[in-house]
Amino acid sequence: MYSRENADKFIAERKYLLKEEYRLSYHLMGEFGWMNDPNGFIYYNGEYHMFYQHYPYQAAWGPMHWGHAVSSDLIEWKYLPVALAPDQDYDRDGCFSGSAFEQDGKLYLMYTGHIITGPDKDNDYRQNQNIAVSEDGIRFEKLANNPVIAPEQMPAGISEKDFRDPKVFERDGFYYVVLGSNDGQGKGLILLYRSTDLINWSFAGEIARSDGQLGDNWECPDLFELGGRDVLIMSPQRMPAQGDDYHNLHSATYMIGRLDTGQGSFNYDRYEPVDCGFDFYAPQTTIDGKGRRIVMGWMETWETEIPTQLGHYWAGAMTLPREVVMQGETLLFKPIEETKAYRRNVYETWNMRLDGDKDMNVSGDCYELEVVFQAEQAEEFGLKLRVHGDEETVLSYRPAESQFRFNRDKSGIGLGGERRTKVELKEGLLVLNVFVDKSSVEVFIQGGEKVMTGRIYPGADSLGIQVYAQGSCSVVSFKKWDMK
Ligand code: FRU
């Protein structure tokens, strides 16, 4: 029988086994075992709480628990006891993803109970929605009224099994929750429910559905207001690639539009990827005490072998928290300013002519770079990171194609590949903020217009940093800070 106590005990007794080699130093990871989606992200009583999908007993997905960590600055996290374990009839096969909210000083979690109903566990299941509450933000009690939304409350004509990942918000004096599902015929969709007391929920509409290009099931919806608009973020499964975008098995997209709670509809014109790299899924946002909308994603993808699963006793990490900013008709995703407090040992240089490869004579596996290139006549230019022998991770730009690339074919063990995205120069300039942390690279391009995230597993000696150009260009400025 799973319980929070058993999970905590198991973790405490085995933590010493964790292999440090690829553990990140300024990102949140699971304490032990497996981590996937960010859950219950909230700023509560002056601290950031992040929960996460967690299976402590192996570095592989299993009956989901909720891990829990707390931070005052979103960078340094402290683990708290496991918050939820699958210990009730209605969640016996997993406490799936969900969200947090505060009411009368108490911290509430709303999550999906997963129940396997037949021999084929991938197809025979039902999902329902539940609430747990805490007085101190640490110990959670599941409500006696659970489930608060039963599968029978799904509208007719859609999948009877996929009904998950509640994200709660308040609007116009009501509680609302968005949930992911599909029409049973290959189209993902989002359902909206309304409540006045958190216990009784009524269906308020199917607010959005895939047009056929947007995946066969939608997971982890998030809906919030930003700059007078409404933003819907969700994670479509098996979304087919479109040009350079959506090349991962599952994706994460955002739509800017308007939620009409009366009609039960969300109208939008376009959708965009939240991150254009390899490893980003199931993002969740919260608003904090400074009024910022912050997003964090799971820095992995499904159905791949993660190198730390074998012999390292852990797998899964979160991205850096990113501030979401509305700019015209798009969102910018910027590194949060708190990262600046962790900068150490600055190295700076300016106005370098570049033609060929240049070693920067600085190195590391845990740092931030801020590099401004002037494209000039170059056919291609960029950065090579974690360089040693045959290993390198390449971030490059080609002006003729207005294309930025993240290539990890020579990054070490783990999956290779390349992701590409369209980026326009600004007066000939390309501005990059790159965060490297042991086994991760996140590059924020042109002030957060695009972000690309990828996990890499280079050798411990692969520490070199190079700039390079085919043809000539210049590096207007190059700054490097060690992080932490
Ligand atoms: C997304 C997801 C969610 C689900 C959870 C289970 O990555 O599939 O839809 O709640 O993971 O761990």
Boltz pocket constraint, residues with backbone or C-beta under 6 A from the ligand:
constraints:
  - pocket:
      binder: B
      contacts: [[A, 36], [A, 37], [A, 53], [A, 64], [A, 96], [A, 97], [A, 98], [A, 112], [A, 164], [A, 165], [A, 219], [A, 220], [A, 281], [A, 282]]
      max_distance: 6.0
